Amino acid sequence: MRLTFLIPLVVFVLMVVLLGVGLTLNPREVPSPFIGKPAPAFSVPQLHAPDEALTSEVFRGQVSLLNVWASWCVSCRQEHPLLVELAKTDRVPIYGLNYKDERNAALEWLARLGNPYRSSAFDADGRIGIDWGVYGVPETFVIDRKGIIRHKFTGPLTREAIDDILLPLVQQLKGEPG
Amino acid sequence: MKRSVRACLLVLCCGCVPVASATEIRTFKDTTEQLRYEQLVEELRCLVCQNQSLADSDADLARDLRDEVYQIIRSGKSDEEAVQFLVERYGDFVLYRPPVKPMTWLLWLGPFLALAGGLLFIRSRTRQHAATRSPELNAAERERLRQLEGDTRK
């Protein structure tokens, strides 16, 4: 007895598995072309000190995070308490990129909800955002000692993402020679 | 009654008006430049609403990226440079026409593989069919045929 009659069934099962896996993927997770590349250079006024610049030099010599946020961004508000909590543990410095925001609104937002950032760059027209390939605020970049982007989170951070991916990665990067 | 007919007509008319989505007023050196710009924003994908092109999308980012493309075209750079600008930042994902490279071989060659597979399948099936059907009649079949022919002749 030949089993050729099973071929359509096998093909069908393979299709179902393929499409099923496709359904579980997150289409918003577009692979970033920046992973493994140096952080794009910038020099923009700080949110809290318009006369002082925050430059991408700040990422050299330390493992750090760059969190892209805005006061108009609903998901940012969702992840914000987690960032505040993370900042308190002092395990990794967090820098902010205040994306297409109004200065007063942003300052007021931080005053009300807490400021987890060492400093925030004020990117009023979103040019820095474009240079960093930002397309869905909030986004969080993990940058190593050499100033190389090693990971990017798109969308709000969750406790699981921080505990399972972000902190272990930070720990690993701290172990790498600078 | 009349009023409802009019209302229906009005609704129909509204449906006919081309939806001018997300178009800024732009000035170009000439039509070629304009066509280049329009073609580019048609072919680049908006990352926010992922099934729309930059031209179609009304998202804030799409507007910013249209501005970038416009500036690049206006500054006399080539289409390739404009595309490269976006690919460097957002990856191949922005291209509705992905480049041919090892990662996308399956994507580009998949349809042809499927076609070849289908043709092979059909060929093997028809051959099998031909093989099982013997063209020659055996003795019993010839006898039966003669009988049938004899029947009709009577």
Boltz contact constraints between the chains, C-beta under 6 A:
constraints:
  - contact:
      token1: [A, 30]
      token2: [B, 93]
      max_distance: 6.0
  - contact:
      token1: [A, 31]
      token2: [B, 91]
      max_distance: 6.0
  - contact:
      token1: [A, 33]
      token2: [B, 91]
      max_distance: 6.0
  - contact:
      token1: [A, 126]
      token2: [B, 64]
      max_distance: 6.0
  - contact:
      token1: [A, 133]
      token2: [B, 89]
      max_distance: 6.0
  - contact:
      token1: [A, 133]
      token2: [B, 90]
      max_distance: 6.0
  - contact:
      token1: [A, 135]
      token2: [B, 47]
      max_distance: 6.0
  - contact:
      token1: [A, 135]
      token2: [B, 61]
      max_distance: 6.0
